[in-house]
Amino acid sequence: MAIVVSNGESLRRKGKGCSFLVRQMALAIKLSRLMERAPDLSCADLARMENLTRARITQIMDLTLLAPDIKREILRLQKRPQGRKNIKEWELRAVCRRPVWEDQRVLWEGISNRSKTASLSLLRQGLRLDRVH
């Protein structure tokens, strides 16, 4: 099965080929396009269609608020990048809440690199990377 994103680019889903985060981003894009084509759809409608809660749909749709370059990087992630742990969707919630893309990029850099110095630097700047519940 393939996940098709912008420009006809497709992501192959072969068992462990794509990370969960990639599938969530692809779902967010799919649902966003669906809402553009059918503006009368609500989050509740999407939740019923996807067999998810409205809260989960909101969390997934928040991924569409990310800067375009971050979205592209996420869609290109492999299951486990060498030397790194998988990036979790909940780690991006704080990033999604930042309305300024440059702030998002700083947070994303810390998350994607998983470097201690980047995390400390972000904390000094007042950008928290804590888990959102």
C-alpha positions as protocol buffer text, in pm:
chain_id: "A"
residue {
  index: 1
  type: MET
  ca { x: 0 y: 0 z: 0 }
}
residue {
  index: 2
  type: ALA
  ca { x: 127 y: 349 z: -79 }
}
residue {
  index: 3
  type: ILE
  ca { x: 58 y: 679 z: 93 }
}
residue {
  index: 4
  type: VAL
  ca { x: 44 y: 954 z: -168 }
}
residue {
  index: 5
  type: VAL
  ca { x: 139 y: 1306 z: -65 }
}
residue {
  index: 6
  type: SER
  ca { x: 193 y: 1629 z: -259 }
}
residue {
  index: 7
  type: ASN
  ca { x: 348 y: 1625 z: -606 }
}
residue {
  index: 8
  type: GLY
  ca { x: 239 y: 1264 z: -655 }
}
residue {
  index: 9
  type: GLU
  ca { x: 518 y: 1150 z: -423 }
}
residue {
  index: 10
  type: SER
  ca { x: 428 y: 823 z: -255 }
}
residue {
  index: 11
  type: LEU
  ca { x: 548 y: 657 z: 61 }
}
residue {
  index: 12
  type: ARG
  ca { x: 550 y: 281 z: 60 }
}
residue {
  index: 13
  type: ARG
  ca { x: 396 y: 115 z: 363 }
}
residue {
  index: 14
  type: LYS
  ca { x: 547 y: -229 z: 383 }
}
residue {
  index: 15
  type: GLY
  ca { x: 509 y: -340 z: 739 }
}
residue {
  index: 16
  type: LYS
  ca { x: 798 y: -168 z: 911 }
}
residue {
  index: 17
  type: GLY
  ca { x: 894 y: 60 z: 620 }
}
residue {
  index: 18
  type: CYS
  ca { x: 741 y: 379 z: 760 }
}
residue {
  index: 19
  type: SER
  ca { x: 736 y: 503 z: 1114 }
}
residue {
  index: 20
  type: PHE
  ca { x: 410 y: 563 z: 1297 }
}
residue {
  index: 21
  type: LEU
  ca { x: 480 y: 936 z: 1282 }
}
residue {
  index: 22
  type: VAL
  ca { x: 504 y: 923 z: 901 }
}
residue {
  index: 23
  type: ARG
  ca { x: 166 y: 749 z: 884 }
}
residue {
  index: 24
  type: GLN
  ca { x: 15 y: 1008 z: 1120 }
}
residue {
  index: 25
  type: MET
  ca { x: 149 y: 1295 z: 909 }
}
residue {
  index: 26
  type: ALA
  ca { x: 14 y: 1133 z: 593 }
}
residue {
  index: 27
  type: LEU
  ca { x: -324 y: 1089 z: 764 }
}
residue {
  index: 28
  type: ALA
  ca { x: -322 y: 1456 z: 870 }
}
residue {
  index: 29
  type: ILE
  ca { x: -258 y: 1562 z: 511 }
}
residue {
  index: 30
  type: LYS
  ca { x: -528 y: 1329 z: 381 }
}
residue {
  index: 31
  type: LEU
  ca { x: -785 y: 1456 z: 632 }
}
residue {
  index: 32
  type: SER
  ca { x: -691 y: 1818 z: 566 }
}
residue {
  index: 33
  type: ARG
  ca { x: -747 y: 1770 z: 193 }
}
residue {
  index: 34
  type: LEU
  ca { x: -1076 y: 1596 z: 264 }
}
residue {
  index: 35
  type: MET
  ca { x: -1192 y: 1890 z: 475 }
}
residue {
  index: 36
  type: GLU
  ca { x: -1090 y: 2133 z: 199 }
}
residue {
  index: 37
  type: ARG
  ca { x: -1304 y: 1942 z: -51 }
}
residue {
  index: 38
  type: ALA
  ca { x: -1595 y: 1901 z: 189 }
}
residue {
  index: 39
  type: PRO
  ca { x: -1598 y: 2207 z: 420 }
}
residue {
  index: 40
  type: ASP
  ca { x: -1917 y: 2088 z: 589 }
}
residue {
  index: 41
  type: LEU
  ca { x: -1725 y: 1797 z: 750 }
}
residue {
  index: 42
  type: SER
  ca { x: -1652 y: 1837 z: 1120 }
}
residue {
  index: 43
  type: CYS
  ca { x: -1386 y: 1678 z: 1337 }
}
residue {
  index: 44
  type: ALA
  ca { x: -1661 y: 1454 z: 1473 }
}
residue {
  index: 45
  type: ASP
  ca { x: -1737 y: 1335 z: 1118 }
}
residue {
  index: 46
  type: LEU
  ca { x: -1369 y: 1263 z: 1057 }
}
residue {
  index: 47
  type: ALA
  ca { x: -1345 y: 1082 z: 1390 }
}
residue {
  index: 48
  type: ARG
  ca { x: -1634 y: 855 z: 1293 }
}
residue {
  index: 49
  type: MET
  ca { x: -1484 y: 791 z: 949 }
}
residue {
  index: 50
  type: GLU
  ca { x: -1142 y: 701 z: 1092 }
}
residue {
  index: 51
  type: ASN
  ca { x: -1278 y: 525 z: 1402 }
}
residue {
  index: 52
  type: LEU
  ca { x: -1088 y: 763 z: 1631 }
}
residue {
  index: 53
  type: THR
  ca { x: -1190 y: 1008 z: 1902 }
}
residue {
  index: 54
  type: ARG
  ca { x: -1240 y: 1375 z: 1825 }
}
residue {
  index: 55
  type: ALA
  ca { x: -949 y: 1457 z: 2055 }
}
residue {
  index: 56
  type: ARG
  ca { x: -720 y: 1222 z: 1858 }
}
residue {
  index: 57
  type: ILE
  ca { x: -834 y: 1376 z: 1528 }
}
residue {
  index: 58
  type: THR
  ca { x: -746 y: 1719 z: 1668 }
}
residue {
  index: 59
  type: GLN
  ca { x: -399 y: 1597 z: 1769 }
}
residue {
  index: 60
  type: ILE
  ca { x: -341 y: 1450 z: 1424 }
}
residue {
  index: 61
  type: MET
  ca { x: -475 y: 1759 z: 1244 }
}
residue {
  index: 62
  type: ASP
  ca { x: -241 y: 1978 z: 1451 }
}
residue {
  index: 63
  type: LEU
  ca { x: 45 y: 1823 z: 1253 }
}
residue {
  index: 64
  type: THR
  ca { x: -74 y: 2028 z: 953 }
}
residue {
  index: 65
  type: LEU
  ca { x: 29 y: 2342 z: 1147 }
}
residue {
  index: 66
  type: LEU
  ca { x: 396 y: 2252 z: 1117 }
}
residue {
  index: 67
  type: ALA
  ca { x: 629 y: 2443 z: 886 }
}
residue {
  index: 68
  type: PRO
  ca { x: 637 y: 2289 z: 536 }
}
residue {
  index: 69
  type: ASP
  ca { x: 1003 y: 2188 z: 561 }
}
residue {
  index: 70
  type: ILE
  ca { x: 937 y: 2004 z: 889 }
}
residue {
  index: 71
  type: LYS
  ca { x: 647 y: 1818 z: 728 }
}
residue {
  index: 72
  type: ARG
  ca { x: 874 y: 1712 z: 441 }
}
residue {
  index: 73
  type: GLU
  ca { x: 1140 y: 1588 z: 683 }
}
residue {
  index: 74
  type: ILE
  ca { x: 881 y: 1390 z: 877 }
}
residue {
  index: 75
  type: LEU
  ca { x: 745 y: 1230 z: 560 }
}
residue {
  index: 76
  type: ARG
  ca { x: 1098 y: 1117 z: 471 }
}
residue {
  index: 77
  type: LEU
  ca { x: 1175 y: 963 z: 811 }
}
residue {
  index: 78
  type: GLN
  ca { x: 1265 y: 598 z: 821 }
}
residue {
  index: 79
  type: LYS
  ca { x: 1150 y: 362 z: 1095 }
}
residue {
  index: 80
  type: ARG
  ca { x: 1460 y: 413 z: 1308 }
}
residue {
  index: 81
  type: PRO
  ca { x: 1712 y: 666 z: 1181 }
}
residue {
  index: 82
  type: GLN
  ca { x: 2062 y: 538 z: 1247 }
}
residue {
  index: 83
  type: GLY
  ca { x: 2185 y: 627 z: 1592 }
}
residue {
  index: 84
  type: ARG
  ca { x: 1854 y: 779 z: 1700 }
}
residue {
  index: 85
  type: LYS
  ca { x: 1535 y: 672 z: 1866 }
}
residue {
  index: 86
  type: ASN
  ca { x: 1205 y: 707 z: 1685 }
}
residue {
  index: 87
  type: ILE
  ca { x: 1053 y: 1053 z: 1705 }
}
residue {
  index: 88
  type: LYS
  ca { x: 718 y: 1030 z: 1878 }
}
residue {
  index: 89
  type: GLU
  ca { x: 408 y: 1221 z: 1773 }
}
residue {
  index: 90
  type: TRP
  ca { x: 353 y: 1350 z: 2128 }
}
residue {
  index: 91
  type: GLU
  ca { x: 698 y: 1513 z: 2115 }
}
residue {
  index: 92
  type: LEU
  ca { x: 574 y: 1733 z: 1830 }
}
residue {
  index: 93
  type: ARG
  ca { x: 270 y: 1868 z: 2013 }
}
residue {
  index: 94
  type: ALA
  ca { x: 473 y: 2150 z: 2171 }
}
residue {
  index: 95
  type: VAL
  ca { x: 617 y: 2228 z: 1828 }
}
residue {
  index: 96
  type: CYS
  ca { x: 271 y: 2241 z: 1668 }
}
residue {
  index: 97
  type: ARG
  ca { x: 155 y: 2492 z: 1929 }
}
residue {
  index: 98
  type: ARG
  ca { x: 420 y: 2742 z: 1818 }
}
residue {
  index: 99
  type: PRO
  ca { x: 264 y: 2975 z: 1558 }
}
residue {
  index: 100
  type: VAL
  ca { x: 600 y: 3105 z: 1433 }
}
residue {
  index: 101
  type: TRP
  ca { x: 770 y: 2861 z: 1197 }
}
residue {
  index: 102
  type: GLU
  ca { x: 1118 y: 2969 z: 1301 }
}
residue {
  index: 103
  type: ASP
  ca { x: 1038 y: 2871 z: 1662 }
}
residue {
  index: 104
  type: GLN
  ca { x: 907 y: 2540 z: 1531 }
}
residue {
  index: 105
  type: ARG
  ca { x: 1232 y: 2482 z: 1342 }
}
residue {
  index: 106
  type: VAL
  ca { x: 1440 y: 2541 z: 1656 }
}
residue {
  index: 107
  type: LEU
  ca { x: 1231 y: 2293 z: 1854 }
}
residue {
  index: 108
  type: TRP
  ca { x: 1230 y: 2043 z: 1566 }
}
residue {
  index: 109
  type: GLU
  ca { x: 1609 y: 2061 z: 1544 }
}
residue {
  index: 110
  type: GLY
  ca { x: 1634 y: 1966 z: 1911 }
}
residue {
  index: 111
  type: ILE
  ca { x: 1391 y: 1679 z: 1874 }
}
residue {
  index: 112
  type: SER
  ca { x: 1528 y: 1543 z: 1549 }
}
residue {
  index: 113
  type: ASN
  ca { x: 1893 y: 1559 z: 1655 }
}
residue {
  index: 114
  type: ARG
  ca { x: 1832 y: 1430 z: 2006 }
}
residue {
  index: 115
  type: SER
  ca { x: 2143 y: 1612 z: 2119 }
}
residue {
  index: 116
  type: LYS
  ca { x: 2182 y: 1704 z: 2481 }
}
residue {
  index: 117
  type: THR
  ca { x: 2336 y: 2040 z: 2398 }
}
residue {
  index: 118
  type: ALA
  ca { x: 2047 y: 2130 z: 2166 }
}
residue {
  index: 119
  type: SER
  ca { x: 1796 y: 2043 z: 2437 }
}
residue {
  index: 120
  type: LEU
  ca { x: 1982 y: 2249 z: 2696 }
}
residue {
  index: 121
  type: SER
  ca { x: 2007 y: 2539 z: 2454 }
}
residue {
  index: 122
  type: LEU
  ca { x: 1633 y: 2523 z: 2388 }
}
residue {
  index: 123
  type: LEU
  ca { x: 1558 y: 2518 z: 2759 }
}
residue {
  index: 124
  type: ARG
  ca { x: 1773 y: 2827 z: 2807 }
}
residue {
  index: 125
  type: GLN
  ca { x: 1569 y: 3001 z: 2537 }
}
residue {
  index: 126
  type: GLY
  ca { x: 1251 y: 2912 z: 2724 }
}
residue {
  index: 127
  type: LEU
  ca { x: 1124 y: 2666 z: 2464 }
}
residue {
  index: 128
  type: ARG
  ca { x: 1008 y: 2361 z: 2653 }
}
residue {
  index: 129
  type: LEU
  ca { x: 1033 y: 2013 z: 2507 }
}
residue {
  index: 130
  type: ASP
  ca { x: 837 y: 1838 z: 2779 }
}
residue {
  index: 131
  type: ARG
  ca { x: 581 y: 1569 z: 2709 }
}
residue {
  index: 132
  type: VAL
  ca { x: 231 y: 1702 z: 2655 }
}
residue {
  index: 133
  type: HIS
  ca { x: -54 y: 1501 z: 2801 }
}
